């Protein structure tokens, strides 16, 4: 009798624990104030004859109402670049202690990489949407009416493999006279 009571109490405790943990998990999934993505990134810069620079590793993206942040790490787990963008400014920090700060994130990234990446637009593309003032050209949608490809500010953008939070594969390509840049984000979570 005592063992049956103990077994029942354990079962109730485990069921309550499962419900509690799943309800907490559900709250973080539906909390629209925090948006998180992690995965792999690839950046390849080419000229007409060969590859100039190539980077790959893992990324994280955390997005809150007040700010968003992105980190790029090499495959050994060492953080190489950290970017934090708020309404007031943008800050970029590298692993060797190099800091850049600007009021405009696109200018900051351009100063660091040598070319602009539309970071504030990328913030929304990760969610499968656009800003009210973004006017993509040549917009195509998939069978679920989600954006699949478009042109924006000289970048050809492809979004695919959607889950409930947004695209799991984001590819940006920019081709100029004798060079091209390809950026791929492959979302794991």
C-alpha positions in Angstrom: 0.0 0.0 0.0 2.8 2.4 0.9 4.7 1.5 -2.2 1.6 2.2 -4.4 1.1 5.6 -2.7 4.8 6.4 -3.3 4.5 5.3 -6.9 1.4 7.5 -7.4 3.1 10.5 -5.7 6.1 10.1 -8.0 3.9 9.9 -11.0 2.0 13.1 -10.0 5.3 14.9 -9.3 6.7 13.9 -12.7 3.6 14.9 -14.5 3.5 18.3 -12.8 7.2 18.8 -13.6 6.6 17.9 -17.3 3.7 20.3 -17.4 5.7 23.1 -15.7 8.7 22.7 -18.0 6.6 22.5 -21.2 4.6 25.6 -20.2 7.9 27.5 -19.6 9.2 26.3 -23.0 5.9 27.3 -24.6 6.2 30.8 -23.2 9.6 31.4 -24.6 8.5 30.2 -28.0 5.5 32.5 -28.2 7.3 35.5 -26.6 7.5 37.9 -29.5 9.7 40.3 -27.6 12.8 38.0 -27.9 13.7 36.4 -31.2 16.7 34.0 -31.3 18.4 32.2 -34.2 21.6 30.2 -34.3 23.4 28.3 -37.0 26.2 28.4 -39.5 27.4 31.3 -41.7 29.5 31.4 -44.9 30.9 34.5 -46.5 32.8 34.3 -49.8 34.3 37.2 -51.6 35.5 36.5 -55.2 37.0 38.5 -58.0 36.8 37.4 -61.6 39.6 34.8 -61.3 39.7 33.5 -57.7 38.5 33.6 -54.1 39.8 36.6 -52.3 38.5 35.9 -48.8 36.3 33.2 -47.3 34.9 33.0 -43.7 32.8 30.4 -42.1 31.7 29.5 -38.7 28.6 29.7 -36.4 26.4 32.7 -35.6 23.9 33.7 -33.0 21.2 36.4 -33.4 19.2 37.8 -30.5 16.6 40.3 -31.2 14.7 42.3 -28.6 12.5 45.4 -29.1 15.2 47.8 -27.9 18.2 46.2 -29.6 19.6 43.3 -31.6 22.9 41.5 -31.3 24.8 39.2 -33.5 27.9 37.1 -32.9 30.1 35.3 -35.4 32.4 32.5 -34.1 34.9 30.3 -35.8 34.3 26.5 -35.8 36.5 26.2 -32.7 34.0 28.3 -30.8 36.0 31.5 -30.5 33.9 34.6 -31.0 35.5 36.6 -33.8 32.9 39.4 -34.2 30.2 40.8 -31.9 27.7 43.4 -33.1 25.1 45.2 -31.0 22.7 47.6 -32.5 20.2 49.8 -30.6 18.2 52.9 -31.5 21.0 55.1 -30.4 24.1 53.5 -32.0 25.8 50.4 -33.3 28.9 48.8 -31.7 31.2 46.2 -33.4 33.9 44.4 -31.4 36.4 41.9 -32.7 38.3 39.1 -30.9 41.5 41.1 -30.9 39.9 44.0 -29.1 39.2 46.2 -32.1 36.1 48.5 -31.6 34.0 50.4 -34.0 31.0 52.6 -33.1 28.6 54.4 -35.4 25.1 55.8 -35.4 24.3 53.8 -38.5 24.8 50.0 -38.5 25.1 49.7 -42.3 27.9 52.3 -42.3 29.6 50.5 -39.4 29.6 47.2 -41.3 30.7 48.9 -44.4 33.6 50.4 -42.6 34.6 47.0 -41.2 34.1 44.8 -44.2 34.4 47.2 -47.1 30.9 46.8 -48.3 27.4 47.4 -47.0 25.1 44.7 -45.8 21.5 45.9 -45.1 21.6 44.8 -41.4 18.3 46.4 -40.3 16.6 44.7 -43.2 18.3 41.4 -42.5 16.8 41.7 -39.0 13.3 41.4 -40.5 14.3 39.0 -43.3 15.3 36.5 -40.5 11.6 36.6 -39.6 10.4 36.4 -43.2 9.1 40.0 -43.3 10.0 43.5 -44.5 10.1 47.0 -43.1 7.3 49.3 -44.2 9.9 51.4 -46.1 11.7 48.4 -47.7 10.8 48.1 -51.4 12.2 44.9 -52.7 12.3 44.5 -56.5 11.5 41.3 -58.4 9.7 39.8 -55.3 8.8 36.1 -55.7 6.9 34.1 -53.1 6.7 30.4 -52.3 3.5 28.3 -52.3 2.7 29.6 -48.8 3.0 33.2 -50.0 6.2 33.7 -48.0 9.0 35.8 -49.6 11.4 33.4 -51.5 13.6 35.8 -53.6 13.9 39.5 -54.3 16.4 42.2 -55.1 17.2 44.8 -52.4 19.8 47.5 -52.6 22.0 45.6 -55.1 21.7 42.4 -53.2 19.9 39.3 -54.6 18.2 37.7 -51.5 16.9 34.1 -51.3 14.8 32.9 -48.3 13.8 29.3 -48.0 13.1 26.3 -45.7 10.7 28.2 -43.5 9.8 27.1 -40.0 7.2 28.9 -37.8 9.7 31.6 -36.9 11.0 32.5 -40.4 13.4 31.2 -43.1 16.1 28.7 -42.1 18.2 29.4 -45.1 19.1 33.0 -46.1 21.4 33.7 -49.0 22.5 37.2 -50.0 24.5 37.7 -53.2 26.0 40.9 -54.7 27.7 40.9 -58.0 29.6 43.9 -59.3 31.9 44.3 -62.3 34.7 42.0 -61.4 33.7 40.8 -58.0 31.0 39.0 -56.1 30.1 38.5 -52.5 28.0 35.6 -51.2 26.6 35.4 -47.6 24.8 32.3 -46.4 23.0 31.9 -43.1 21.9 28.3 -42.3 19.6 28.3 -39.2 19.9 25.3 -36.9 17.4 26.2 -34.2 
